[in-house]
Amino acid sequence: MGDGEENAGEGGVMAEIAIRDAAHHEGNSATIRGWLYHHRSGGKIIFLVLRDGTGLMQAIVLRNAVPPDVFRQAKELTQESSLEVTGIIRRVPEGKTAPGGVEMEVTDLKTIQRVPAERPFPISPKEHGIEFLLDQRHLWLRSSRQHAILKVRHEVIAATRNFFDQRGFTLVDTPIFTPAACEGTTTLFEVPYFDEKAYLTQSGQLYNEAAAAAFGKVYSFGPTFRAEKSKTRRHLTEFWMVEPEVGHATLEDILVLAEDLISEILSRVLGNCSSHLATLNREMEPLRGIAPPFPRLTYDEAVSILKSKGSDIEWGSDLGGADETLLAGQFDRPVVVHRYPSEAKAFYMEPDPHRPEVALSADVLAPEGYGEIIGGGQRATSLEFLCQRIREHGLPSEAFEWYLDLRRYGNFPHSGFGMGIERVVAWICGLEHVREAIPFPRTIYRLTP
């Protein structure tokens, strides 16, 4: 038996069901295994709210309908005790409310583990500070809010994988240990690697470029690491990123791909996670109205708008978080900023042939103050240019010999981008900080639990 659907057959075999499927068993006896979310007692009646990972359901224990031992067990249950409950599934009477619209009339109960009353579950219904909750993250995940966020995260990832799989992309797993930076050398985590130094990856992109020469269209999906000493609400030191790379694609090609990906994710989440978004009190109308094409601004236009809004940004610098918020606030959907100054971008970006001081690069900024969710562009194809840029960035040339081979043997135009999962989840869920968008966040001051 498992999550679900074993029905009672001849001889009265009991159905072990998941709460999410309880409505399909109305009028029948069933068993649910889970945990006590909370309960209240009214003398001859006890109301239990059960959770099993698929939902919440109310179970009613009547003193005159169960053996005395069952009623005693129900009365002594404590928050988050694990248990097995059997009873008749009934529709909630008109005029009353309960999670899922059905409830259970309990006939039997088995306590698997009772949380000791002298050491109760540490997260109570009262208000708790964020640091306390992060210290208890391993337990905080059980709350309905955190459960809803991570169900949305699951749907975002499922939608992303499906999007690329359905379009003929091949998933390629790229290494976590790398010999050098692919972006900035100041944000690397250095680790000992036998007799050498290695670094935790900032991106799988360079390896994706090699894979694109083999498969044409590829994507990687995995953890990436940035050693930025940043304490903003948009930063984690460990986060997950999906990175497609497409052979013979231009900047415009991958911007269309990015627009379609975001639209697919929103469609899947709104279709499958409306109840979770409701749990988060997320206003869904702003998400429903989002569809391509997205507004597009050159970097020059973005700087001009920002200056008119009071920003002190100077041409040549990358957009900061405040600038992204100010700029995206002018639109009701994601906005694309393209052709950043070459010096503000990574060494591998292709310069605009009509204006070499800017790169064929782009960022997609989410509305409502969530900033950059996608960054990418067209890759440089000139071997000489890449060698020069590697020197200018102070990178060890020997660590990039394999990468330069991609320009020596079968050189071809290609483009790609990276999308941060946590930032997308934070935006869709309306979260104040990305630390809630990942099961166990790692930040500048947090390595546990």
RARALIN-V604554 format. One line per field, one symbol per residue. psi: psi as a letter, one per 40 degrees, with the letter a starting at -180 (. if undefined). burial: 1 if it has 24 or more other C-alpha atoms within 12 Angstrom, else 0. A space follows every 10 residues. Layout:
BEGIN
psi->???
burial->???
END
This chain:
BEGIN
psi->ibedfhihai efhihhiidd eddefheihi hhhaihdiii ifcehhhhhi ieeeaiihhh hhdeeiiddd dddddeiihe iiihhiahhi ihiheiiihe eiihhhdihh hdhhhhdegi hdhieiiiid dddddfdddd deiddddddd dddddddddd dddddeeeih hhhiidhiei iebheefihh ihgbeiiiih idiedddddd ddddedhiii haiihhfhgi eieehidhii hhhihhifii dddddddddd dddddddddd defdddddde fhheddddeh iiiiihhidd ddddddddee ifiihdiihi ddddddddee ieiiihhigi hdeeiidehh ihdegeeiig iiihhiafee ahdhhaahih ehdddddddd ddefihddee ddddddedgf iiiiiaihhh ddddddddef idiedeeidg ihidehei.
burial->0001001000 0001111111 1111110111 1111111110 0000011111 1111111111 1110010001 1011111111 1111111111 1000000111 1111111111 1001000000 1110000000 0011011001 1111111111 1111111111 1011000011 1101111111 1111101111 0000000011 1111111111 1110011111 1111111000 0011111111 1111111111 1111111111 1111111111 0011111011 0101001001 1001111111 0110110000 0010000110 1111111100 1011111111 1111111111 1000000111 1111111111 1111111111 1010011011 0010100001 0011111000 0111111111 1111111111 1111111111 111000000
END
